[in-house]
């Protein structure tokens, strides 16, 4: 599955608000998208709760994976942005 390494851009990391925004966007896509941290197991990007279990903080690297290029780009962009300000 194609993947992209992304640096977490949200000041609060991938916690409640950013995780919720990412999960909502992933749920609207017609493709499976997963997120994982180094040495971690991939989680479904359409689940805010699972995203929060990654424990990813500002500046951490997250791998975004999907067979759909557009879905991969969409979620990678969200992970890289500071979603706590939106």
URFEN-V464445 format. One record per residue. N is the residue number from 1. PHI is phi in degrees with one decimal (NA if undefined). Layout:
BEGIN
N/PHI + N/PHI
END
This chain:
BEGIN
1/NA + 2/-60.1 + 3/-145.9 + 4/-143.4 + 5/-86.6 + 6/-132.9 + 7/-91.6 + 8/-63.1 + 9/-100.9 + 10/-74.7 + 11/-56.7 + 12/-95.0 + 13/75.2 + 14/-90.3 + 15/-105.2 + 16/-43.4 + 17/-65.9 + 18/-59.4 + 19/-62.4 + 20/-65.1 + 21/-66.0 + 22/-64.1 + 23/-62.8 + 24/-63.4 + 25/-66.1 + 26/-65.4 + 27/-66.0 + 28/-81.6 + 29/-80.6 + 30/-96.2 + 31/-159.9 + 32/-80.5 + 33/-130.5 + 34/-123.6 + 35/-126.0 + 36/-155.6 + 37/-102.5 + 38/-51.8 + 39/63.7 + 40/-111.1 + 41/-90.6 + 42/-64.0 + 43/-123.6 + 44/-68.0 + 45/-69.9 + 46/-90.3 + 47/-117.7 + 48/-59.6 + 49/-61.6 + 50/-66.4 + 51/-60.6 + 52/-64.3 + 53/-68.9 + 54/-65.9 + 55/68.5 + 56/-74.9 + 57/-108.2 + 58/-51.7 + 59/89.3 + 60/-71.1 + 61/-94.8 + 62/-124.4 + 63/-95.9 + 64/-103.9 + 65/-129.7 + 66/-168.6 + 67/-76.7 + 68/-99.1 + 69/-58.9 + 70/-66.7 + 71/-63.9 + 72/-59.3 + 73/-64.1 + 74/-62.0 + 75/-72.3 + 76/-60.6 + 77/-62.8 + 78/-66.2 + 79/-61.2 + 80/-77.4 + 81/-89.3 + 82/-86.1 + 83/-77.3 + 84/-76.6 + 85/-92.1 + 86/-87.7
END
